[in-house]
Amino acid sequence: MSNVAVLTDTDFQEKTSGEEKPVLVDFWAPWCGPCQILGPIIEQLSDEHSDKADFYKMDVDENPNTAGTFKIMSIPTVMIFKGGEVKETFIGVQSKDVYLDALQKHA
C-alpha cells in the first residue's frame, strides 16, 4: 500500500508547513515519461521511510497555481520542504539514494 498522498493547490500550504518531519513533494504529470520512472522510486521511499518523512505527489496540470508559485518549468521536479520552506530541489529523475540523503539531512 502506498504512503504517497496527493496534494492540491488547496491543501499544499497546510501539508508542507510541518516542522517535525521533512516533506517530499513530487511534481509530475500523467503524460510525462520520466515521471512514470520516478513514481516507483518515490513509492519505495515512502513505503520504507514514512516514519521519517511525509511523501506527496502533485499533478502540475491539475494544480497550476502551486506549480507557478514554485516556478516548476520541468518535470519531474522533487522538492523537499521543512517548516514550509524549500530545502532541496531536484529536477529530473535521481536515484533513490539522492532523495534519501536529502531527507536524512533535513530530518
N, CA, C and O atoms as a printed pandas DataFrame, in Angstrom:
     atom_number atom_name residue_name chain_id  residue_number  x_coord  y_coord  z_coord
0              1         N          MET        A               1    0.834   -1.193    0.000
1              2        CA          MET        A               1    0.000    0.000    0.000
2              3         C          MET        A               1    0.873    1.249    0.000
3              4         O          MET        A               1    1.882    1.317    0.701
4              5         N          SER        A               2    0.480    2.210   -0.775
5              6        CA          SER        A               2    1.272    3.422   -0.928
6              7         C          SER        A               2    1.035    4.399    0.222
7              8         O          SER        A               2   -0.085    4.566    0.705
8              9         N          ASN        A               3    2.107    5.025    0.635
9             10        CA          ASN        A               3    2.026    6.092    1.628
10            11         C          ASN        A               3    2.159    7.460    0.969
11            12         O          ASN        A               3    2.280    8.470    1.663
12            13         N          VAL        A               4    2.139    7.505   -0.368
13            14        CA          VAL        A               4    2.276    8.761   -1.099
14            15         C          VAL        A               4    0.882    9.340   -1.308
15            16         O          VAL        A               4    0.062    8.762   -2.021
16            17         N          ALA        A               5    0.620   10.479   -0.686
17            18        CA          ALA        A               5   -0.690   11.122   -0.791
18            19         C          ALA        A               5   -0.667   12.143   -1.931
19            20         O          ALA        A               5    0.395   12.564   -2.389
20            21         N          VAL        A               6   -1.849   12.524   -2.371
21            22        CA          VAL        A               6   -1.987   13.500   -3.446
22            23         C          VAL        A               6   -2.203   14.878   -2.833
23            24         O          VAL        A               6   -3.026   15.052   -1.935
24            25         N          LEU        A               7   -1.450   15.853   -3.333
25            26        CA          LEU        A               7   -1.600   17.245   -2.898
26            27         C          LEU        A               7   -2.356   18.036   -3.954
27            28         O          LEU        A               7   -2.316   17.711   -5.140
28            29         N          THR        A               8   -3.048   19.081   -3.503
29            30        CA          THR        A               8   -3.727   20.001   -4.413
30            31         C          THR        A               8   -3.325   21.429   -4.061
31            32         O          THR        A               8   -2.709   21.680   -3.025
32            33         N          ASP        A               9   -3.688   22.359   -4.943
33            34        CA          ASP        A               9   -3.438   23.771   -4.642
34            35         C          ASP        A               9   -4.072   24.150   -3.305
35            36         O          ASP        A               9   -3.526   24.978   -2.576
36            37         N          THR        A              10   -5.212   23.556   -2.980
37            38        CA          THR        A              10   -5.965   23.899   -1.774
38            39         C          THR        A              10   -5.248   23.503   -0.489
39            40         O          THR        A              10   -5.241   24.272    0.472
40            41         N          ASP        A              11   -4.644   22.314   -0.456
41            42        CA          ASP        A              11   -4.053   21.844    0.807
42            43         C          ASP        A              11   -2.522   21.870    0.833
43            44         O          ASP        A              11   -1.914   21.410    1.800
44            45         N          PHE        A              12   -1.905   22.397   -0.207
45            46        CA          PHE        A              12   -0.445   22.377   -0.296
46            47         C          PHE        A              12    0.218   23.046    0.911
47            48         O          PHE        A              12    1.084   22.449    1.552
48            49         N          GLN        A              13   -0.179   24.269    1.219
49            50        CA          GLN        A              13    0.450   25.033    2.304
50            51         C          GLN        A              13    0.345   24.297    3.636
51            52         O          GLN        A              13    1.319   24.202    4.382
52            53         N          GLU        A              14   -0.830   23.785    3.920
53            54        CA          GLU        A              14   -1.059   23.079    5.186
54            55         C          GLU        A              14   -0.170   21.837    5.304
55            56         O          GLU        A              14    0.403   21.580    6.363
56            57         N          LYS        A              15   -0.059   21.078    4.228
57            58        CA          LYS        A              15    0.659   19.799    4.273
58            59         C          LYS        A              15    2.178   19.949    4.244
59            60         O          LYS        A              15    2.890   19.032    4.655
60            61         N          THR        A              16    2.686   21.082    3.770
61            62        CA          THR        A              16    4.145   21.241    3.656
62            63         C          THR        A              16    4.744   22.148    4.721
63            64         O          THR        A              16    5.943   22.427    4.683
64            65         N          SER        A              17    3.946   22.609    5.662
65            66        CA          SER        A              17    4.458   23.572    6.641
66            67         C          SER        A              17    4.885   22.947    7.961
67            68         O          SER        A              17    5.265   23.666    8.885
68            69         N          GLY        A              18    4.832   21.627    8.069
69            70        CA          GLY        A              18    5.184   20.966    9.321
70            71         C          GLY        A              18    6.647   21.116    9.691
71            72         O          GLY        A              18    7.518   21.160    8.823
72            73         N          GLU        A              19    6.906   21.192   10.974
73            74        CA          GLU        A              19    8.265   21.347   11.491
74            75         C          GLU        A              19    8.903   20.017   11.867
75            76         O          GLU        A              19   10.129   19.907   11.906
76            77         N          GLU        A              20    8.076   18.998   12.146
77            78        CA          GLU        A              20    8.609   17.758   12.707
78            79         C          GLU        A              20    9.420   16.957   11.702
79            80         O          GLU        A              20   10.556   16.573   11.981
80            81         N          LYS        A              21    8.838   16.703   10.529
81            82        CA          LYS        A              21    9.477   15.837    9.541
82            83         C          LYS        A              21    9.633   16.589    8.223
83            84         O          LYS        A              21    8.840   17.479    7.914
84            85         N          PRO        A              22   10.654   16.231    7.448
85            86        CA          PRO        A              22   10.733   16.801    6.102
86            87         C          PRO        A              22    9.579   16.275    5.250
87            88         O          PRO        A              22    9.025   15.209    5.519
88            89         N          VAL        A              23    9.231   17.038    4.225
89            90        CA          VAL        A              23    8.139   16.690    3.325
90            91         C          VAL        A              23    8.693   16.643    1.905
91            92         O          VAL        A              23    9.243   17.631    1.418
92            93         N          LEU        A              24    8.550   15.499    1.245
93            94        CA          LEU        A              24    8.981   15.352   -0.144
94            95         C          LEU        A              24    7.760   15.491   -1.040
95            96         O          LEU        A              24    6.757   14.803   -0.850
96            97         N          VAL        A              25    7.854   16.397   -2.028
97            98        CA          VAL        A              25    6.769   16.591   -2.987
98            99         C          VAL        A              25    7.298   16.307   -4.388
99           100         O          VAL        A              25    8.271   16.914   -4.837
100          101         N          ASP        A              26    6.642   15.378   -5.064
101          102        CA          ASP        A              26    6.956   15.012   -6.441
102          103         C          ASP        A              26    5.981   15.755   -7.352
103          104         O          ASP        A              26    4.798   15.418   -7.406
104          105         N          PHE        A              27    6.480   16.771   -8.070
105          106        CA          PHE        A              27    5.669   17.497   -9.045
106          107         C          PHE        A              27    5.750   16.724  -10.359
107          108         O          PHE        A              27    6.839   16.513  -10.892
108          109         N          TRP        A              28    4.606   16.304  -10.876
109          110        CA          TRP        A              28    4.585   15.405  -12.022
110          111         C          TRP        A              28    3.358   15.661  -12.893
111          112         O          TRP        A              28    2.527   16.515  -12.583
112          113         N          ALA        A              29    3.258   14.905  -13.990
113          114        CA          ALA        A              29    2.065   14.896  -14.842
114          115         C          ALA        A              29    1.932   13.501  -15.449
115          116         O          ALA        A              29    2.936   12.831  -15.690
116          117         N          PRO        A              30    0.700   13.062  -15.697
117          118        CA          PRO        A              30    0.490   11.702  -16.205
118          119         C          PRO        A              30    1.129   11.440  -17.569
119          120         O          PRO        A              30    1.482   10.300  -17.869
120          121         N          TRP        A              31    1.283   12.462  -18.393
121          122        CA          TRP        A              31    1.826   12.301  -19.745
122          123         C          TRP        A              31    3.353   12.306  -19.776
123          124         O          TRP        A              31    3.944   12.093  -20.835
124          125         N          CYS        A              32    3.993   12.541  -18.652
125          126        CA          CYS        A              32    5.453   12.698  -18.571
126          127         C          CYS        A              32    6.126   11.334  -18.398
127          128         O          CYS        A              32    5.946   10.675  -17.374
128          129         N          GLY        A              33    6.901   10.914  -19.402
129          130        CA          GLY        A              33    7.593    9.628  -19.347
130          131         C          GLY        A              33    8.528    9.484  -18.161
131          132         O          GLY        A              33    8.420    8.507  -17.419
132          133         N          PRO        A              34    9.454   10.436  -17.955
133          134        CA          PRO        A              34   10.351   10.331  -16.800
134          135         C          PRO        A              34    9.605   10.313  -15.464
135          136         O          PRO        A              34   10.079    9.715  -14.498
136          137         N          CYS        A              35    8.448   10.962  -15.406
137          138        CA          CYS        A              35    7.646   10.943  -14.173
138          139         C          CYS        A              35    7.189    9.523  -13.852
139          140         O          CYS        A              35    7.094    9.144  -12.685
140          141         N          GLN        A              36    6.906    8.741  -14.892
141          142        CA          GLN        A              36    6.476    7.357  -14.696
142          143         C          GLN        A              36    7.623    6.506  -14.154
143          144         O          GLN        A              36    7.397    5.542  -13.423
144          145         N          ILE        A              37    8.846    6.865  -14.513
145          146        CA          ILE        A              37   10.030    6.167  -13.989
146          147         C          ILE        A              37   10.241    6.528  -12.522
147          148         O          ILE        A              37   10.573    5.669  -11.706
148          149         N          LEU        A              38   10.047    7.810  -12.191
149          150        CA          LEU        A              38   10.279    8.284  -10.828
150          151         C          LEU        A              38    9.223    7.776   -9.846
151          152         O          LEU        A              38    9.535    7.529   -8.681
152          153         N          GLY        A              39    7.996    7.620  -10.295
153          154        CA          GLY        A              39    6.903    7.223   -9.406
154          155         C          GLY        A              39    7.226    6.047   -8.501
155          156         O          GLY        A              39    7.051    6.152   -7.287
156          157         N          PRO        A              40    7.697    4.918   -9.053
157          158        CA          PRO        A              40    8.012    3.766   -8.195
158          159         C          PRO        A              40    9.145    4.029   -7.203
159          160         O          PRO        A              40    9.174    3.430   -6.128
160          161         N          ILE        A              41   10.070    4.910   -7.551
161          162        CA          ILE        A              41   11.161    5.260   -6.626
162          163         C          ILE        A              41   10.582    5.985   -5.409
163          164         O          ILE        A              41   10.939    5.681   -4.271
164          165         N          ILE        A              42    9.689    6.939   -5.657
165          166        CA          ILE        A              42    9.059    7.688   -4.563
166          167         C          ILE        A              42    8.183    6.751   -3.730
167          168         O          ILE        A              42    8.160    6.848   -2.503
168          169         N          GLU        A              43    7.462    5.845   -4.396
169          170        CA          GLU        A              43    6.630    4.865   -3.676
170          171         C          GLU        A              43    7.490    4.016   -2.742
171          172         O          GLU        A              43    7.125    3.790   -1.589
172          173         N          GLN        A              44    8.625    3.550   -3.241
173          174        CA          GLN        A              44    9.503    2.712   -2.425
174          175         C          GLN        A              44   10.054    3.495   -1.237
175          176         O          GLN        A              44   10.086    2.984   -0.118
176          177         N          LEU        A              45   10.487    4.728   -1.475
177          178        CA          LEU        A              45   10.966    5.571   -0.371
178          179         C          LEU        A              45    9.874    5.746    0.680
179          180         O          LEU        A              45   10.127    5.638    1.880
180          181         N          SER        A              46    8.671    6.014    0.218
181          182        CA          SER        A              46    7.553    6.221    1.127
182          183         C          SER        A              46    7.262    4.964    1.943
183          184         O          SER        A              46    7.041    5.036    3.152
184          185         N          ASP        A              47    7.264    3.814    1.271
185          186        CA          ASP        A              47    6.996    2.558    1.970
186          187         C          ASP        A              47    8.048    2.272    3.038
187          188         O          ASP        A              47    7.731    1.731    4.098
188          189         N          GLU        A              48    9.296    2.636    2.759
189          190        CA          GLU        A              48   10.400    2.311    3.668
190          191         C          GLU        A              48   10.667    3.383    4.726
191          192         O          GLU        A              48   11.259    3.089    5.765
192          193         N          HIS        A              49   10.234    4.633    4.469
193          194        CA          HIS        A              49   10.644    5.733    5.352
194          195         C          HIS        A              49    9.500    6.673    5.746
195          196         O          HIS        A              49    9.747    7.835    6.068
196          197         N          SER        A              50    8.267    6.193    5.726
197          198        CA          SER        A              50    7.138    7.069    6.055
198          199         C          SER        A              50    7.162    7.542    7.504
199          200         O          SER        A              50    6.473    8.501    7.853
200          201         N          ASP        A              51    7.944    6.881    8.349
201          202        CA          ASP        A              51    8.071    7.327    9.736
202          203         C          ASP        A              51    9.022    8.518    9.861
203          204         O          ASP        A              51    9.002    9.223   10.869
204          205         N          LYS        A              52    9.854    8.744    8.843
205          206        CA          LYS        A              52   10.862    9.804    8.904
206          207         C          LYS        A              52   10.529   11.019    8.045
207          208         O          LYS        A              52   11.126   12.081    8.220
208          209         N          ALA        A              53    9.577   10.874    7.114
209          210        CA          ALA        A              53    9.217   11.969    6.208
210          211         C          ALA        A              53    7.800   11.750    5.698
211          212         O          ALA        A              53    7.272   10.639    5.747
212          213         N          ASP        A              54    7.191   12.829    5.204
213          214        CA          ASP        A              54    5.890   12.736    4.546
214          215         C          ASP        A              54    6.124   12.810    3.040
215          216         O          ASP        A              54    6.993   13.551    2.581
216          217         N          PHE        A              55    5.356   12.050    2.280
217          218        CA          PHE        A              55    5.549   11.936    0.842
218          219         C          PHE        A              55    4.261   12.301    0.114
219          220         O          PHE        A              55    3.184   11.804    0.443
220          221         N          TYR        A              56    4.390   13.190   -0.894
221          222        CA          TYR        A              56    3.238   13.648   -1.663
222          223         C          TYR        A              56    3.578   13.720   -3.143
223          224         O          TYR        A              56    4.735   13.873   -3.535
224          225         N          LYS        A              57    2.516   13.602   -3.963
225          226        CA          LYS        A              57    2.605   13.829   -5.397
226          227         C          LYS        A              57    1.659   14.972   -5.733
227          228         O          LYS        A              57    0.584   15.094   -5.147
228          229         N          MET        A              58    2.072   15.817   -6.691
229          230        CA          MET        A              58    1.199   16.891   -7.138
230          231         C          MET        A              58    1.207   16.944   -8.659
231          232         O          MET        A              58    2.252   17.154   -9.276
232          233         N          ASP        A              59    0.037   16.754   -9.258
233          234        CA          ASP        A              59   -0.129   16.837  -10.707
234          235         C          ASP        A              59   -0.105   18.320  -11.094
235          236         O          ASP        A              59   -0.994   19.081  -10.711
236          237         N          VAL        A              60    0.917   18.724  -11.855
237          238        CA          VAL        A              60    1.080   20.144  -12.181
238          239         C          VAL        A              60   -0.003   20.645  -13.136
239          240         O          VAL        A              60   -0.311   21.837  -13.143
240          241         N          ASP        A              61   -0.584   19.757  -13.941
241          242        CA          ASP        A              61   -1.655   20.178  -14.847
242          243         C          ASP        A              61   -2.936   20.492  -14.084
243          244         O          ASP        A              61   -3.675   21.405  -14.452
244          245         N          GLU        A              62   -3.197   19.742  -13.030
245          246        CA          GLU        A              62   -4.410   19.952  -12.233
246          247         C          GLU        A              62   -4.226   21.021  -11.162
247          248         O          GLU        A              62   -5.209   21.510  -10.605
248          249         N          ASN        A              63   -2.982   21.389  -10.868
249          250        CA          ASN        A              63   -2.682   22.348   -9.794
250          251         C          ASN        A              63   -1.690   23.403  -10.278
251          252         O          ASN        A              63   -0.565   23.475   -9.782
252          253         N          PRO        A              64   -2.105   24.219  -11.247
253          254        CA          PRO        A              64   -1.174   25.179  -11.848
254          255         C          PRO        A              64   -0.740   26.308  -10.912
255          256         O          PRO        A              64    0.328   26.887  -11.109
256          257         N          ASN        A              65   -1.539   26.628   -9.906
257          258        CA          ASN        A              65   -1.169   27.733   -9.020
258          259         C          ASN        A              65    0.095   27.422   -8.229
259          260         O          ASN        A              65    1.018   28.236   -8.181
260          261         N          THR        A              66    0.137   26.255   -7.615
261          262        CA          THR        A              66    1.316   25.877   -6.836
262          263         C          THR        A              66    2.516   25.686   -7.747
263          264         O          THR        A              66    3.620   26.119   -7.416
264          265         N          ALA        A              67    2.315   25.043   -8.887
265          266        CA          ALA        A              67    3.414   24.852   -9.840
266          267         C          ALA        A              67    3.979   26.205  -10.271
267          268         O          ALA        A              67    5.193   26.354  -10.415
268          269         N          GLY        A              68    3.112   27.180  -10.476
269          270        CA          GLY        A              68    3.559   28.523  -10.846
270          271         C          GLY        A              68    4.288   29.222   -9.716
271          272         O          GLY        A              68    5.300   29.885   -9.942
272          273         N          THR        A              69    3.781   29.076   -8.507
273          274        CA          THR        A              69    4.419   29.698   -7.344
274          275         C          THR        A              69    5.864   29.241   -7.194
275          276         O          THR        A              69    6.746   30.041   -6.881
276          277         N          PHE        A              70    6.105   27.953   -7.416
277          278        CA          PHE        A              70    7.450   27.402   -7.254
278          279         C          PHE        A              70    8.223   27.326   -8.567
279          280         O          PHE        A              70    9.282   26.705   -8.652
280          281         N          LYS        A              71    7.661   27.982   -9.598
281          282        CA          LYS        A              71    8.332   28.084  -10.899
282          283         C          LYS        A              71    8.774   26.720  -11.440
283          284         O          LYS        A              71    9.902   26.550  -11.901
284          285         N          ILE        A              72    7.856   25.759  -11.371
285          286        CA          ILE        A              72    8.128   24.427  -11.906
286          287         C          ILE        A              72    8.090   24.522  -13.428
287          288         O          ILE        A              72    7.019   24.675  -14.016
288          289         N          MET        A              73    9.257   24.431  -14.065
289          290        CA          MET        A              73    9.366   24.544  -15.514
290          291         C          MET        A              73    9.627   23.195  -16.171
291          292         O          MET        A              73    9.329   23.015  -17.352
292          293         N          SER        A              74   10.175   22.256  -15.429
293          294        CA          SER        A              74   10.475   20.916  -15.936
294          295         C          SER        A              74    9.952   19.902  -14.933
295          296         O          SER        A              74    9.996   20.115  -13.721
296          297         N          ILE        A              75    9.459   18.801  -15.465
297          298        CA          ILE        A              75    9.026   17.720  -14.587
298          299         C          ILE        A              75    9.685   16.428  -15.039
299          300         O          ILE        A              75    9.966   16.259  -16.225
300          301         N          PRO        A              76    9.934   15.522  -14.114
301          302        CA          PRO        A              76    9.595   15.638  -12.704
302          303         C          PRO        A              76   10.530   16.600  -11.967
303          304         O          PRO        A              76   11.722   16.689  -12.261
304          305         N          THR        A              77    9.963   17.303  -11.019
305          306        CA          THR        A              77   10.725   18.093  -10.061
306          307         C          THR        A              77   10.335   17.599   -8.674
307          308         O          THR        A              77    9.152   17.484   -8.355
308          309         N          VAL        A              78   11.333   17.311   -7.862
309          310        CA          VAL        A              78   11.098   16.898   -6.483
310          311         C          VAL        A              78   11.636   17.991   -5.575
311          312         O          VAL        A              78   12.781   18.422   -5.713
312          313         N          MET        A              79   10.801   18.433   -4.650
313          314        CA          MET        A              79   11.221   19.423   -3.658
314          315         C          MET        A              79   11.062   18.833   -2.269
315          316         O          MET        A              79   10.112   18.104   -1.985
316          317         N          ILE        A              80   12.010   19.166   -1.418
317          318        CA          ILE        A              80   11.937   18.760   -0.018
318          319         C          ILE        A              80   11.721   20.016    0.809
319          320         O          ILE        A              80   12.484   20.979    0.728
320          321         N          PHE        A              81   10.660   19.982    1.608
321          322        CA          PHE        A              81   10.268   21.107    2.450
322          323         C          PHE        A              81   10.471   20.748    3.911
323          324         O          PHE        A              81   10.391   19.583    4.303
324          325         N          LYS        A              82   10.734   21.770    4.705
325          326        CA          LYS        A              82   10.704   21.628    6.166
326          327         C          LYS        A              82   10.261   22.977    6.704
327          328         O          LYS        A              82   10.833   24.010    6.356
328          329         N          GLY        A              83    9.249   22.966    7.547
329          330        CA          GLY        A              83    8.729   24.213    8.090
330          331         C          GLY        A              83    8.190   25.149    7.025
331          332         O          GLY        A              83    8.225   26.368    7.192
332          333         N          GLY        A              84    7.692   24.589    5.932
333          334        CA          GLY        A              84    7.120   25.399    4.864
334          335         C          GLY        A              84    8.127   25.990    3.902
335          336         O          GLY        A              84    7.744   26.685    2.961
336          337         N          GLU        A              85    9.407   25.731    4.115
337          338        CA          GLU        A              85   10.457   26.282    3.251
338          339         C          GLU        A              85   11.075   25.189    2.391
339          340         O          GLU        A              85   11.243   24.054    2.836
340          341         N          VAL        A              86   11.412   25.544    1.153
341          342        CA          VAL        A              86   12.100   24.610    0.265
342          343         C          VAL        A              86   13.533   24.448    0.755
343          344         O          VAL        A              86   14.268   25.426    0.894
344          345         N          LYS        A              87   13.920   23.209    1.015
345          346        CA          LYS        A              87   15.282   22.917    1.464
346          347         C          LYS        A              87   16.138   22.340    0.343
347          348         O          LYS        A              87   17.344   22.585    0.298
348          349         N          GLU        A              88   15.531   21.579   -0.560
349          350        CA          GLU        A              88   16.255   20.955   -1.675
350          351         C          GLU        A              88   15.318   20.895   -2.875
351          352         O          GLU        A              88   14.104   20.755   -2.725
352          353         N          THR        A              89   15.899   21.004   -4.070
353          354        CA          THR        A              89   15.152   20.838   -5.316
354          355         C          THR        A              89   15.946   19.940   -6.249
355          356         O          THR        A              89   17.149   20.125   -6.434
356          357         N          PHE        A              90   15.267   18.972   -6.831
357          358        CA          PHE        A              90   15.884   18.051   -7.794
358          359         C          PHE        A              90   15.036   18.046   -9.058
359          360         O          PHE        A              90   13.834   17.785   -9.007
360          361         N          ILE        A              91   15.665   18.336  -10.187
361          362        CA          ILE        A              91   14.970   18.331  -11.469
362          363         C          ILE        A              91   15.398   17.086  -12.235
363          364         O          ILE        A              91   16.589   16.807  -12.372
364          365         N          GLY        A              92   14.418   16.345  -12.729
365          366        CA          GLY        A              92   14.714   15.096  -13.424
366          367         C          GLY        A              92   14.753   13.938  -12.441
367          368         O          GLY        A              92   14.655   14.125  -11.229
368          369         N          VAL        A              93   14.900   12.744  -12.988
369          370        CA          VAL        A              93   14.917   11.533  -12.168
370          371         C          VAL        A              93   16.287   11.369  -11.525
371          372         O          VAL        A              93   17.312   11.421  -12.205
372          373         N          GLN        A              94   16.298   11.170  -10.215
373          374        CA          GLN        A              94   17.521   10.907   -9.459
374          375         C          GLN        A              94   17.414    9.503   -8.863
375          376         O          GLN        A              94   16.350    8.885   -8.888
376          377         N          SER        A              95   18.512    9.020   -8.338
377          378        CA          SER        A              95   18.472    7.711   -7.684
378          379         C          SER        A              95   17.779    7.835   -6.325
379          380         O          SER        A              95   17.697    8.919   -5.748
380          381         N          LYS        A              96   17.296    6.727   -5.843
381          382        CA          LYS        A              96   16.646    6.683   -4.530
382          383         C          LYS        A              96   17.565    7.239   -3.448
383          384         O          LYS        A              96   17.112    7.955   -2.556
384          385         N          ASP        A              97   18.854    6.911   -3.524
385          386        CA          ASP        A              97   19.809    7.353   -2.505
386          387         C          ASP        A              97   19.950    8.867   -2.450
387          388         O          ASP        A              97   20.164    9.428   -1.375
388          389         N          VAL        A              98   19.836    9.534   -3.587
389          390        CA          VAL        A              98   19.931   11.001   -3.612
390          391         C          VAL        A              98   18.806   11.603   -2.776
391          392         O          VAL        A              98   19.042   12.491   -1.957
392          393         N          TYR        A              99   17.590   11.119   -2.984
393          394        CA          TYR        A              99   16.447   11.625   -2.213
394          395         C          TYR        A              99   16.562   11.246   -0.742
395          396         O          TYR        A              99   16.265   12.056    0.137
396          397         N          LEU        A             100   16.987   10.030   -0.477
397          398        CA          LEU        A             100   17.123    9.567    0.903
398          399         C          LEU        A             100   18.158   10.395    1.656
399          400         O          LEU        A             100   17.926   10.781    2.803
400          401         N          ASP        A             101   19.291   10.671    1.026
401          402        CA          ASP        A             101   20.323   11.503    1.661
402          403         C          ASP        A             101   19.780   12.890    1.991
403          404         O          ASP        A             101   20.042   13.420    3.070
404          405         N          ALA        A             102   19.026   13.476    1.068
405          406        CA          ALA        A             102   18.466   14.809    1.299
406          407         C          ALA        A             102   17.452   14.782    2.440
407          408         O          ALA        A             102   17.429   15.690    3.271
408          409         N          LEU        A             103   16.621   13.754    2.483
409          410        CA          LEU        A             103   15.644   13.649    3.574
410          411         C          LEU        A             103   16.339   13.500    4.920
411          412         O          LEU        A             103   15.927   14.115    5.904
412          413         N          GLN        A             104   17.381   12.692    4.969
413          414        CA          GLN        A             104   18.108   12.493    6.226
414          415         C          GLN        A             104   18.810   13.774    6.662
415          416         O          GLN        A             104   18.909   14.057    7.856
416          417         N          LYS        A             105   19.289   14.538    5.706
417          418        CA          LYS        A             105   19.964   15.799    6.021
418          419         C          LYS        A             105   19.011   16.791    6.691
419          420         O          LYS        A             105   19.438   17.611    7.504
420          421         N          HIS        A             106   17.733   16.716    6.354
421          422        CA          HIS        A             106   16.755   17.672    6.886
422          423         C          HIS        A             106   15.823   17.062    7.926
423          424         O          HIS        A             106   14.802   17.655    8.274
424          425         N          ALA        A             107   16.173   15.880    8.419
425          426        CA          ALA        A             107   15.326   15.204    9.414
426          427         C          ALA        A             107   15.359   15.933   10.745
427          428         O          ALA        A             107   14.707   15.507   11.699
